[in-house]
C-alpha cells in the first residue's frame, strides 16, 4: 500500500519519507514468481484460483502495481527485502 500511495498522483505529496517492508512492487512479476499467486488473482481481478489468466489480465496486474506510478515518486524511501522471503520476490 505504501508503494502505491507514494506514487499515486493524489497522495504522493503527503509523505516526506516512506519505509516499504517486503513490498509487492510489481503484481505481474509477483504472480509468476510467488507461492501465493491466488492472492494476486483475488486482489487484482477478484477471481478464484481456477481462473485462467490472459495477457489482458497481466496488463491489469501491472496497472494495479506500484511500479506503474513510479515516475510520480518524489518521496525518499527505504525498501527492506528479506533475501530468504519465499512470498515476495526481490524485485
GIKA-V348074 format. One record per helix or strand of 2 or more residues. SS is the DSSP state (@ for helix, = for strand). FROM is the first residue (numbers start at 0). LEN is the number of residues. If there is no record, write none. Layout:
SS/FROM/LEN
SS/FROM/LEN
This chain:
@/1/6
@/11/3
=/16/5
@/26/7
@/36/9
@/54/9
@/65/7
=/75/5
